[in-house]
């Protein structure tokens, strides 16, 4: 009986950690593997609700100011569109942080990935997609 209880406890602990915040090393790895590393000037941010009241869609138009790395051959002066979703969680929810909503006229680093089949990008480093470690 004790063995079964211990096994169940370990199983529940493992499941609970699936939604836990990622360690800093995970974000550093995502940043180092991002195919697009840019300094951008945010021109416009549009946040739209979805059918699910907890989810919002973010569309950001930005100008590339500096290019550190770009597999899609971006150059300074190029305009890019970044799209992603954010979820509003209930109090007490534990999990990876949400990608922040940037402000118009903000200048920041951007770790991005191209979206296949679209001329747009998505955050590549989760909550740390617009911050340098």
Secondary structure as UniProt FT lines:
FT   HELIX           2..18
FT   HELIX           24..33
FT   STRAND          36..49
FT   TURN            53..54
FT   STRAND          55..70
FT   TURN            71..72
FT   TURN            76..77
FT   STRAND          79..87
FT   TURN            91..92
FT   TURN            104..105
FT   STRAND          107..114
FT   TURN            116..117
FT   STRAND          121..123
FT   HELIX           126..128
FT   TURN            129..130
//
